[in-house]
Amino acid sequence: MTAFMVRAFGLGSIVAAILLIVALLKQLVVMFGFLLALVKFAIIMAFVLVVVMIVLAIWSDRTRRRREEQGL
């Protein structure tokens, strides 16, 4: 009976270790997905910022030209 219990507990510890590794890998995949989404969000925000800066530069230039044409 004792040999059976040792084998059962040994098998149970192996199964527990495998389940723990699977759980940790799942968490790693979730964390990697979150970081990837964060990087994508940062790239999109940088693109939007560049577009806004271009629009502001064009608007500022047009405003300056209108003032120069009016002689102010």
N, C-alpha and C positions, 0 to 999 in steps of 0.2 A: 504494500500500500504506500509506503514512503517513497519508493522509486517512482510510482505513478504520480504522486503529488509533486515531486521534483520536476518531472517532465511536464506536467500541467502548468506549474508555475513558471517554468522556463519558457514554455510556449506562450503563456500569457504575457510574460515580460517582452518577448519578441514582438507579439502583436501590438502591445502598448507602445513600444518604441516605434514601430512602423506607423501607427496612427498619430503619434506625436510628430513624426517627421512630415506626414501628409498635412497635418494642421499647420505646421510652421511654414511649409511650402505655400499653402493657400494664403496665409497672411503675407508672405513675401510677394506673391503675385498681386494681391490687393494693394500693397504698399507701392509696388512698382507701377501699377496702373494709376494710382493717385498722383505719383510724382510725374508720370508722363502727361497726365491731364494738366497738372500745374505748369509744366513746361509749355504745353500747347497754349494755355491761357496767357502765359507771359509773352509768347511770340505774337499772339493776336493783339494783345494790348500794345506791344511795341509798334506793330503795323498801324494800328489806329492812331497812336500818338504821332507817327511820322506823317500820316495823311492829314491830321489836324494841323500840324506845323506847316505843311505845304499850303493848306487852305488859308491859314492865318498870314503867311508870307505873301500870297497872291492878294489877299484883301488889303493888307497894309500897303503894298505897292500901288494898288489902284487908288487907294485913299490919298496917298502921297502925290500921285500924278494929278488927281483932280484938284488938289490944293495948289499945285504948281501952275496948272492951266488957268485957275481963277486969279492968280497973281497974289495969293496970300502968303 
